[in-house]
Amino acid sequence: MQKLAISVTDLSKKYATGFALSHANFEVPLGSVCGFVGPNGAGKTTTIRMLLGLISPSSGTARILGESINDPEKYLPQVGAMIEGPAFYPALTGAENLRVLATLGGFPKERVDELLTKVGLADRGDSKYKTYSLGMKQRLGIAAALLPNPQLLILDEPTNGLDPEGIQEVRDLLRELANKGTTVFVSSHLLSELELISDYLVMLRKGEVVFAGPIQELFLKQQPVILAQGSKEEDLEKILAIAVADGHRGTIRSGVAHIEGPQEWAGVLNQKAFQAGIVLTQLSPQLPNLEETFFEMTGDKK
Amino acid sequence: MIRIFKAEWRKLRRPTLLIGTLGAVIFFSGLVSSLLFLLLDSPSGNGDRGVVITRETLSLAGGATKAFSSVGGLLGIVALCVFAAQTAQEYTYGTLRNILVRQPSRIKVLVGKFASMKAFAFLMVLVSAIVSIGVSFVLAGGKDVSTALWFSADGRLEIAKTFLNVTISVIGYGLFGMILGLLLRSPISSISIGVLWLLIIENIVGALKASSLNWLPGNQFSSIASGGSESVSYTHALTFGGAYVFVGLFIAVVLFVRRDVAN
């Protein structure tokens, strides 16, 4: 049986205004990087807060590292988390803030300097938190989450405010942690980043889980698209007619024909276009990416 | 719990807070003690609210602590502000979620934070005692006040009793601040409501209806500091003050433990 880092069973949180999370079920295997995605208000932060024992579920249950969320004392020492952005004391320095948390958790003080270096804040550790830029605050939040040398790392939007270099560093850091056996459960709006690092994906929409499983499984469910373009504008309609005649659906967007069909059919299209006197200037089969799949599954417009 | 105590102490000992608070304590303690002796023969009185404290009273065994017990109320206000700010800021900064992720037992978090703030209050009272008694001793000679009995066995007992009473009173004020911080979750709201109540509302209500002094919470705490007053006996103040703190704390603790941490 596969060991699980997170196992959520029928978990719900209901407020007076309705369900923030409704009967959610998903599992995250140990050692994986799991992306947690959904539009704003989908229930991601509520779920994370329940997993960390900050808010109590209305019904259902969840297990973290094999322990029930009703006993957070049993699993939180092995969990690192950053929820809804970094939160620290503005009058204390970055290092002092980490020392407060290290003292609270009983972690060795040496970890503070080590982690400040790891997140690129070694030279600003003695500056007050209130003087930090958004990106620096985010880095400090990640350092704080890493303090316990966690078995499970839960991060809510860790790349907010980071520059492209910072985003890449975070991506590399998460991969490095996963390679060392840390399970990473990360929510982010940067779907292209998540696509690069995630093995698993949990997708929420309006408080409901619309997909949970290996990321490749998600893409397999989606129809691949072939992009085609002729040398003349009127060729697009002809290309579309060839597709429809062969039983494929298609649309014309931004001067390119988008045809739903398997990768292999691109060769057939090429041949039929040639026979129809069309010179194709573009013919590229494309697998759906996470962003497109996300918009399709959550019903949000791009 | 010791870890929470130490973590909280790290925040309390930051220079701006520690030096700022102790600076205020030293200033007020020195001021009240100086006025007590410098206005000794003033017809408008030299004590709290125009009370006349004579040279003879000051020469008794309890003379050394007269100024110190008068500072109790001011120390209490300072404690209220510190306890309220330290508690409520966890909500406004969003740092409570960090604390609870590292220490999920909310009762332990509260007890640890309270113990740390209590140590801070104890330090304040100790500094105030040293300054008040020191300034009183220095000024007594110039005002013909005998200090012969101040450090006798009876005098030392008076110092110990006053120190204990002021400490209890200051912690009572501090708990009042902590309760407000837990209930209102905003340092500004909890401090302003606490100070407004203690310094203005209680004074107005007390002036309009003297019997209200028997049950107004601030008056109970200040009466504890002075070992009882004309309006309220020490035992009454201790009972009522304790009851207020117990009920307030019970409500605040239940809310803190059960409430979702959603910010």
Interface residues (C-beta under 8 A of the other chain):
Chain A: R49 L52 G53 L54 I55 S56 P72 E73 L76 V79 A81 I83 E84 G85 A87 F88 Y89 P90 A91 L92 E96 R99 V100 L101 T103 L104 G105 G106 A144
Chain B: R3 I4 K6 A7 R10 K11 R14 T16 L17 Q89 Y93 G94 T95 R97 N98 I99 L100 V101 R102 Q103 P104 S105 D260 V261 A262
